[in-house]
Amino acid sequence: MLQDFKKRIDAYMDLHDKMKKGPVPLKQTTDPAEIKTAQETLSGKIRAARADAKPGDIFTPEIQARFRQLLHPELKGPAGSDARKVLKDDAPPAVPLKVNAMYPAGASFPTVPSTLLLNLPTLPKGLEYRIIEKHLILRDADANIIVDFIPNAIT
């Protein structure tokens, strides 16, 4: 099951890298306006290439069930109360649960407690897990888009 997840992540990253290079590769810069433009360009290319993307393309039902099993023990009991507190304190308001949606400008990036991250598969550079309320999202940090999500991953 986790091998299937890795295969799906690798396929997404291949697409991501292809879109990043494209006919006009994105250049490195420290100018915030150029970074935002590059991010919007990349997200537009990825969204166009994944126009038919839907929830479950990466987090299949089987993978969702496995992730819930991996997260569950870390949120129970006295040790889990610290993780739950971090999740509650860092929760940003109104993040859409929609594949290919832009992560809202100005919304905070909630911390995922290390106890949870240690139980989840490691992601390649540029992808990250975020927990929004009770939902686990997979975010492409370079393109600032939601790649996929698990609704009610935290019970």
Secondary structure, DSSP 8 states (H G I E B T S, - for coil): -HHHHHHHHHHHHHHHHHHHHSSS-------HHHHHHHHHHHHHHHHHHTTT--TTSSS-HHHHHHHHHHHGGGGSHHHHHHHHHHHHHH--S-----TT-B--TT-------HHHHTTS----TTEEEEEETTEEEEEETTTTEEEEEETT---
